[in-house]
Amino acid sequence: CLVFYYHDKNSSYLDHQIKMCVLSFLAETIVTNIVLEGQ
């Protein structure tokens, strides 16, 4: 995902992609933690 960052730091579109990447990563982490705690 972070490939976008190195491609063009000034692009608002790419900046949006980075935010979506971070949010999706955090979401996966949270879901994984919930699943592990449930077992």
DASULHU-V240155 format. One record per pair of residues at least 12 apart in sequence whose ideal C-beta (glycine too) atoms are under 6 Angstrom apart, sorted by sequence separation. I is the first residue (numbers start at 1). J is the second residue. D is the distance in Angstrom with one decimal. If there is no record, write none. Layout:
BEGIN
I_J_D / I_J_D
END
This chain:
BEGIN
4_17_4.6 / 5_18_5.6 / 4_18_5.8 / 1_21_3.3
END
